[in-house]
Amino acid sequence: MTTWSREDRDGVAVLTYRNPPRNFLTFAALEELDAELARVETTPGIGVVVLTSGVPGYFIAHADLDELAGLSRGPVPRAKIWYTAMRRIERMPQPVIAAIDGQAWGGGLELSLACTLRWASASAHFSLLEIALGIIPGAGGTQRLARLIGPGRAADLVLSGDVLTADQARTYGIVERVLPTPDFQAETLKLARHLASRPAAALAAAKRALVEGSRLPITEGLRLEAALFAERLASPESVTLQEEARRRYADAADGDPITFGGRS
């Protein structure tokens, strides 16, 4: 059964998950997502990816409980897709945005933590509820959350299993934007198109510096940043854009503001 649909809009690949009634995340759905992301990676003109839901009230409720029960009886080779799909999200060149409208608990929150950005509707809510089930997060939740918001706040959420509102999640640093619920999808696409209008190679380099660099010692992270900076600086695209910027400064009157692309 197909659970993900894709629509490409103005440089943005929108992948929509539909697994009613609650959008539980299954091995099959993750395999499908991984395969679709592999295709997106090599699609010319796609600069940004958005993961969203087509089931009202849910981003992804959490992992499928029947599959969790199967894991309790012994290793399930297929379960490796949890690791594989999330690492693809992190390693693919395009920034990936989790557009979260509704419930994002357990595996749903863990999937969003692998994304480059998390934008939420005002009605979204978040939890790593595994502690209430007698387990712990097993798809990167303890590791990615601690790196994102710090070990103390991560411990507070993992150990309590508490539910956060969208505004609380923003305060914690889990989400970067909270958008109005009625216009959430439209606003998300508008902002994603703005990102996709930036040079794709620069977006990919910036994502790599941010994601890989955050897991390296500071000295190695600075080396990675410097190497990527030098690579982009010498690219024909960057040389052309820099020359255009110099012309615009030369043509502008003193004190006139100079912009390099505003919000669309």
Secondary structure in CASP SS format (residue, H / E / C, confidence):
PFRMAT SS
TARGET T0000
AUTHOR 0000-0000-0000
METHOD secondary structure of the structure
MODEL  1
M C 1.00
T C 1.00
T C 1.00
W E 1.00
S E 1.00
R E 1.00
E E 1.00
D E 1.00
R E 1.00
D C 1.00
G C 1.00
V E 1.00
A E 1.00
V E 1.00
L E 1.00
T E 1.00
Y E 1.00
R C 1.00
N C 1.00
P C 1.00
P C 1.00
R C 1.00
N C 1.00
F C 1.00
L E 1.00
T C 1.00
F H 1.00
A H 1.00
A H 1.00
L H 1.00
E H 1.00
E H 1.00
L H 1.00
D H 1.00
A H 1.00
E H 1.00
L H 1.00
A H 1.00
R H 1.00
V H 1.00
E H 1.00
T C 1.00
T C 1.00
P C 1.00
G C 1.00
I C 1.00
G C 1.00
V E 1.00
V E 1.00
V E 1.00
L E 1.00
T E 1.00
S E 1.00
G C 1.00
V C 1.00
P C 1.00
G C 1.00
Y E 1.00
F E 1.00
I E 1.00
A C 1.00
H C 1.00
A E 1.00
D C 1.00
L H 1.00
D H 1.00
E H 1.00
L H 1.00
A H 1.00
G H 1.00
L H 1.00
S C 1.00
R C 1.00
G C 1.00
P C 1.00
V C 1.00
P H 1.00
R H 1.00
A H 1.00
K H 1.00
I H 1.00
W H 1.00
Y H 1.00
T H 1.00
A H 1.00
M H 1.00
R H 1.00
R H 1.00
I H 1.00
E H 1.00
R H 1.00
M C 1.00
P C 1.00
Q C 1.00
P C 1.00
V E 1.00
I E 1.00
A E 1.00
A E 1.00
I E 1.00
D C 1.00
G C 1.00
Q E 1.00
A E 1.00
W E 1.00
G C 1.00
G H 1.00
G H 1.00
L H 1.00
E H 1.00
L H 1.00
S H 1.00
L H 1.00
A C 1.00
C C 1.00
T C 1.00
L E 1.00
R E 1.00
W E 1.00
A E 1.00
S E 1.00
A C 1.00
S C 1.00
A C 1.00
H E 1.00
F E 1.00
S E 1.00
L C 1.00
L H 1.00
E H 1.00
I H 1.00
A H 1.00
L H 1.00
G C 1.00
I C 1.00
I C 1.00
P C 1.00
G C 1.00
A C 1.00
G C 1.00
G H 1.00
T H 1.00
Q H 1.00
R H 1.00
L H 1.00
A H 1.00
R H 1.00
L H 1.00
I H 1.00
G C 1.00
P H 1.00
G H 1.00
R H 1.00
A H 1.00
A H 1.00
D H 1.00
L H 1.00
V H 1.00
L H 1.00
S H 1.00
G C 1.00
D C 1.00
V C 1.00
L E 1.00
T E 1.00
A H 1.00
D H 1.00
Q H 1.00
A H 1.00
R H 1.00
T H 1.00
Y H 1.00
G C 1.00
I C 1.00
V C 1.00
E C 1.00
R E 1.00
V E 1.00
L E 1.00
P C 1.00
T C 1.00
P C 1.00
D C 1.00
F H 1.00
Q H 1.00
A H 1.00
E H 1.00
T H 1.00
L H 1.00
K H 1.00
L H 1.00
A H 1.00
R H 1.00
H H 1.00
L H 1.00
A H 1.00
S C 1.00
R C 1.00
P C 1.00
A H 1.00
A H 1.00
A H 1.00
L H 1.00
A H 1.00
A H 1.00
A H 1.00
K H 1.00
R H 1.00
A H 1.00
L H 1.00
V H 1.00
E H 1.00
G H 1.00
S C 1.00
R C 1.00
L C 1.00
P C 1.00
I H 1.00
T H 1.00
E H 1.00
G H 1.00
L H 1.00
R H 1.00
L H 1.00
E H 1.00
A H 1.00
A H 1.00
L H 1.00
F H 1.00
A H 1.00
E H 1.00
R H 1.00
L H 1.00
A C 1.00
S C 1.00
P H 1.00
E H 1.00
S H 1.00
V H 1.00
T H 1.00
L H 1.00
Q H 1.00
E H 1.00
E H 1.00
A H 1.00
R H 1.00
R H 1.00
R H 1.00
Y H 1.00
A H 1.00
D H 1.00
A C 1.00
A C 1.00
D C 1.00
G C 1.00
D C 1.00
P C 1.00
I C 1.00
T C 1.00
F C 1.00
G C 1.00
G C 1.00
R C 1.00
S C 1.00
END
